[in-house]
Amino acid sequence: MAKMTKSVLVSTLSEKTGLSKKDVSALFDALSAVAYKEVKKVGEFVVPGFGKLVKAKRKARTGVNPATGEKIKIAAKTVVKFRLAKAAKDAVL
């Protein structure tokens, strides 16, 4: 089974909602822009019933270069994680 691309998702939602593909695509673009801005400013963005994007700090740690086996230092950094909502887990699993 092939992955669902954005264009396939837009087409599917357009058919199910009766909205035009242009409107559905604009909604996705607006949703992602709001999500990125909110995560950057507040630290999290919730999509009810689906999950939330959360900004998290990762500590500095020691890693291993797989090619040489040499130990290297990995700097601390901020990452974005997605936490799936319980309702979504229950629906899928």
N, CA, C and O of each residue as an XYZ file, in Angstrom:
372
protein
N       0.839     -1.180      0.000
C       0.000      0.000      0.000
C       0.886      1.246      0.000
O       1.832      1.344      0.781
N       0.573      2.185     -0.875
C       1.370      3.406     -1.001
C       1.016      4.399      0.106
O      -0.080      4.367      0.665
N       1.969      5.277      0.406
C       1.728      6.327      1.401
C       0.710      7.317      0.848
O       0.617      7.529     -0.361
N      -0.048      7.914      1.758
C      -0.997      8.943      1.342
C      -0.257     10.266      1.276
O       0.192     10.791      2.295
N      -0.132     10.800      0.069
C       0.547     12.079     -0.122
C      -0.417     13.221      0.190
O      -1.614     13.008      0.385
N       0.122     14.423      0.232
C      -0.715     15.582      0.525
C      -1.806     15.740     -0.536
O      -2.953     16.039     -0.204
N      -1.454     15.543     -1.807
C      -2.448     15.724     -2.870
C      -3.570     14.693     -2.779
O      -4.729     15.020     -3.032
N      -3.239     13.451     -2.420
C      -4.267     12.419     -2.262
C      -5.139     12.750     -1.050
O      -6.359     12.601     -1.101
N      -4.519     13.193      0.024
C      -5.263     13.572      1.228
C      -6.190     14.750      0.947
O      -7.340     14.752      1.387
N      -5.702     15.745      0.221
C      -6.518     16.903     -0.140
C      -7.713     16.458     -0.986
O      -8.835     16.909     -0.757
N      -7.477     15.577     -1.960
C      -8.561     15.078     -2.816
C      -9.600     14.319     -2.002
O     -10.801     14.518     -2.181
N      -9.138     13.449     -1.107
C     -10.042     12.652     -0.280
C     -10.892     13.537      0.623
O     -12.108     13.363      0.700
N     -10.253     14.491      1.308
C     -11.003     15.393      2.184
C     -11.943     16.298      1.397
O     -13.019     16.643      1.885
N     -11.555     16.682      0.199
C     -12.401     17.498     -0.657
C     -13.686     16.747     -1.003
O     -14.778     17.314     -0.967
N     -13.539     15.461     -1.339
C     -14.708     14.636     -1.659
C     -15.603     14.448     -0.444
O     -16.826     14.541     -0.556
N     -15.011     14.187      0.713
C     -15.789     13.902      1.917
C     -16.497     15.129      2.490
O     -17.571     15.008      3.079
N     -15.893     16.320      2.318
C     -16.471     17.525      2.921
C     -17.268     18.379      1.942
O     -18.075     19.210      2.359
N     -17.050     18.182      0.659
C     -17.730     19.014     -0.326
C     -17.014     20.333     -0.573
O     -17.485     21.144     -1.370
N     -15.903     20.561      0.080
C     -15.103     21.771     -0.144
C     -14.231     21.579     -1.378
O     -13.974     20.449     -1.794
N     -13.780     22.676     -1.956
C     -12.896     22.571     -3.117
C     -11.502     22.137     -2.654
O     -11.129     22.316     -1.494
N     -10.750     21.567     -3.585
C      -9.376     21.154     -3.264
C      -8.542     22.359     -2.848
O      -7.681     22.258     -1.975
N      -8.804     23.496     -3.479
C      -8.065     24.725     -3.162
C      -8.327     25.139     -1.712
O      -7.402     25.538     -1.004
N      -9.590     25.043     -1.267
C      -9.933     25.407      0.106
C      -9.301     24.461      1.113
O      -8.789     24.900      2.143
N      -9.333     23.158      0.820
C      -8.748     22.163      1.730
C      -7.239     22.364      1.822
O      -6.662     22.287      2.906
N      -6.608     22.620      0.689
C      -5.160     22.853      0.673
C      -4.808     24.117      1.467
O      -3.824     24.135      2.207
N      -5.612     25.164      1.311
C      -5.385     26.410      2.057
C      -5.552     26.172      3.553
O      -4.817     26.737      4.362
N      -6.517     25.338      3.916
C      -6.723     25.002      5.324
C      -5.494     24.299      5.898
O      -5.047     24.631      6.996
N      -4.947     23.332      5.164
C      -3.739     22.634      5.618
C      -2.576     23.597      5.799
O      -1.852     23.534      6.793
N      -2.406     24.487      4.829
C      -1.307     25.453      4.906
C      -1.473     26.376      6.109
O      -0.506     26.666      6.814
N      -2.695     26.832      6.340
C      -2.958     27.714      7.479
C      -2.769     26.972      8.798
O      -2.201     27.518      9.743
N      -3.243     25.730      8.863
C      -3.094     24.919     10.075
C      -1.627     24.691     10.408
O      -1.225     24.819     11.565
N      -0.829     24.355      9.408
C       0.593     24.123      9.676
C       1.299     25.408     10.088
O       2.166     25.379     10.962
N       0.944     26.538      9.476
C       1.563     27.818      9.851
C       1.235     28.174     11.300
O       2.112     28.598     12.052
N      -0.032     27.999     11.690
C      -0.441     28.279     13.068
C       0.271     27.327     14.032
O       0.730     27.746     15.095
N       0.361     26.042     13.661
C       1.007     25.046     14.516
C       2.474     25.398     14.748
O       2.942     25.358     15.886
N       3.204     25.739     13.695
C       4.626     26.070     13.831
C       4.817     27.295     14.719
O       5.692     27.313     15.585
N       3.995     28.317     14.499
C       4.093     29.552     15.276
C       3.795     29.288     16.753
O       4.487     29.797     17.635
N       2.765     28.493     17.009
C       2.349     28.205     18.385
C       3.397     27.361     19.116
O       3.684     27.619     20.285
N       3.967     26.367     18.452
C       5.006     25.530     19.078
C       6.226     26.382     19.397
O       6.829     26.238     20.461
N       6.585     27.259     18.488
C       7.749     28.112     18.714
C       7.521     29.055     19.887
O       8.421     29.269     20.699
N       6.294     29.632     19.981
C       5.989     30.619     21.009
C       5.642     29.977     22.356
O       6.217     30.348     23.379
N       4.714     29.026     22.367
C       4.176     28.461     23.606
C       4.859     27.150     24.007
O       4.963     26.839     25.194
N       5.322     26.386     23.019
C       5.978     25.116     23.329
C       5.142     23.899     22.999
O       5.642     22.776     23.045
N       3.844     24.107     22.658
C       3.023     22.975     22.229
C       1.833     23.451     21.412
O       1.392     24.594     21.534
N       1.316     22.543     20.568
C       0.140     22.813     19.744
C      -0.699     21.553     19.723
O      -0.204     20.484     19.367
N      -1.979     21.666     20.105
C      -2.858     20.503     20.213
C      -3.843     20.461     19.051
O      -4.483     21.462     18.728
N      -3.955     19.279     18.421
C      -5.006     19.011     17.450
C      -5.945     18.034     18.159
O      -5.619     16.852     18.270
N      -7.103     18.499     18.642
C      -8.002     17.666     19.445
C      -8.348     16.335     18.764
O      -8.724     16.303     17.592
N      -8.215     15.255     19.511
C      -8.530     13.933     19.009
C      -7.445     13.308     18.154
O      -7.571     12.156     17.737
N      -6.377     14.055     17.887
C      -5.314     13.550     17.017
C      -3.976     13.481     17.736
O      -3.292     12.459     17.685
N      -3.603     14.565     18.406
C      -2.344     14.579     19.135
C      -1.830     15.985     19.318
O      -2.542     16.957     19.065
N      -0.572     16.093     19.765
C      -0.003     17.425     19.939
C       1.474     17.440     19.596
O       2.191     16.457     19.783
N       1.907     18.585     19.087
C       3.317     18.849     18.834
C       3.871     19.487     20.090
O       3.277     20.418     20.634
N       5.015     18.989     20.556
C       5.611     19.493     21.787
C       7.085     19.797     21.546
O       7.814     18.997     20.959
N       7.510     20.978     22.014
C       8.926     21.344     21.931
C       9.621     20.780     23.163
O       9.164     20.998     24.285
N      10.722     20.057     22.967
C      11.434     19.444     24.086
C      12.925     19.728     23.971
O      13.464     19.857     22.872
N      13.584     19.824     25.128
C      15.036     20.026     25.150
C      15.713     18.671     25.318
O      15.325     17.862     26.161
N      16.726     18.444     24.502
C      17.495     17.209     24.580
C      18.843     17.548     25.197
O      19.505     18.490     24.762
N      19.254     16.788     26.207
C      20.524     17.050     26.885
C      21.708     16.665     26.007
O      21.575     15.869     25.077
N      22.862     17.239     26.315
C      24.099     16.844     25.638
C      24.426     15.418     26.066
O      24.163     15.029     27.204
N      24.994     14.652     25.161
C      25.309     13.263     25.478
C      26.516     12.800     24.671
O      26.966     13.477     23.746
N      27.025     11.636     25.043
C      28.147     11.046     24.328
C      27.622      9.988     23.389
O      26.829      9.135     23.786
N      28.061     10.039     22.136
C      27.652      9.060     21.134
C      28.867      8.332     20.595
O      29.998      8.599     21.001
N      28.621      7.407     19.673
C      29.710      6.641     19.075
C      29.608      6.752     17.560
O      28.541      6.543     16.983
N      30.730      7.083     16.920
C      30.786      7.112     15.472
C      30.774      5.666     14.991
O      31.717      4.930     15.279
N      29.740      5.229     14.266
C      29.646      3.824     13.877
C      30.753      3.377     12.915
O      31.090      2.194     12.872
N      31.313      4.303     12.153
C      32.361      3.939     11.204
C      33.688      3.649     11.894
O      34.404      2.725     11.507
N      34.020      4.446     12.924
C      35.333      4.310     13.549
C      35.265      3.780     14.979
O      36.278      3.343     15.524
N      34.092      3.815     15.583
C      33.971      3.393     16.978
C      34.425      4.456     17.951
O      34.441      4.229     19.161
N      34.799      5.625     17.430
C      35.291      6.727     18.257
C      34.127      7.392     19.004
O      33.045      7.567     18.444
N      34.358      7.758     20.268
C      33.328      8.439     21.049
C      33.307      9.902     20.660
O      34.353     10.533     20.516
N      32.092     10.445     20.490
C      31.941     11.847     20.118
C      30.931     12.508     21.055
O      30.066     11.846     21.628
N      31.061     13.828     21.196
C      30.118     14.580     22.022
C      28.995     15.087     21.122
O      29.242     15.660     20.061
N      27.752     14.866     21.568
C      26.587     15.373     20.847
C      26.028     16.525     21.676
O      25.686     16.353     22.846
N      25.941     17.692     21.064
C      25.514     18.903     21.772
C      24.036     18.849     22.155
O      23.249     18.132     21.537
N      23.675     19.609     23.174
C      22.273     19.742     23.583
C      21.535     20.502     22.486
O      22.104     21.378     21.835
N      20.254     20.157     22.288
C      19.468     20.874     21.289
C      17.983     20.771     21.597
O      17.553     19.944     22.400
N      17.219     21.617     20.950
C      15.769     21.610     21.102
C      15.175     20.875     19.904
O      15.572     21.113     18.763
N      14.220     19.978     20.171
C      13.578     19.198     19.114
C      12.061     19.314     19.248
O      11.553     19.751     20.281
N      11.350     18.922     18.202
C       9.888     18.895     18.232
C       9.457     17.439     18.177
O       9.917     16.676     17.328
N       8.567     17.061     19.093
C       8.057     15.688     19.149
C       6.548     15.715     18.934
O       5.885     16.712     19.220
N       6.021     14.612     18.427
C       4.573     14.490     18.264
C       4.073     13.428     19.223
O       4.569     12.302     19.225
N       3.090     13.785     20.038
C       2.492     12.829     20.979
C       1.082     12.534     20.515
O       0.240     13.428     20.444
N       0.833     11.287     20.204
C      -0.461     10.843     19.706
C      -1.504     10.853     20.816
O      -1.221     10.436     21.940
N      -2.701     11.323     20.510
C      -3.789     11.367     21.492
C      -4.309      9.958     21.771
O      -4.214      9.080     20.913
N      -4.852      9.742     22.953
C      -5.381      8.442     23.335
C      -6.494      8.011     22.397
O      -6.580      6.834     22.045
N      -7.345      8.938     21.986
C      -8.445      8.613     21.080
C      -7.911      8.074     19.741
O      -8.482      7.144     19.170
N      -6.817      8.664     19.250
C      -6.215      8.203     17.993
C      -5.587      6.822     18.162
O      -5.708      5.974     17.278
N      -4.920      6.592     19.288
C      -4.339      5.272     19.566
C      -5.430      4.213     19.610
O      -5.293      3.148     19.009
N      -6.515      4.507     20.325
C      -7.617      3.544     20.458
C      -8.259      3.247     19.103
O      -8.639      2.107     18.837
N      -8.383      4.258     18.249
C      -8.996      4.075     16.936
C      -8.123      3.226     16.013
O      -8.636      2.429     15.227
N      -6.810      3.398     16.109
C      -5.884      2.695     15.210
C      -5.514      1.312     15.742
O      -5.437      0.348     14.981
N      -5.288      1.220     17.041
C      -4.861     -0.054     17.608
C      -6.063     -0.788     18.064
O      -5.949     -1.899     18.582
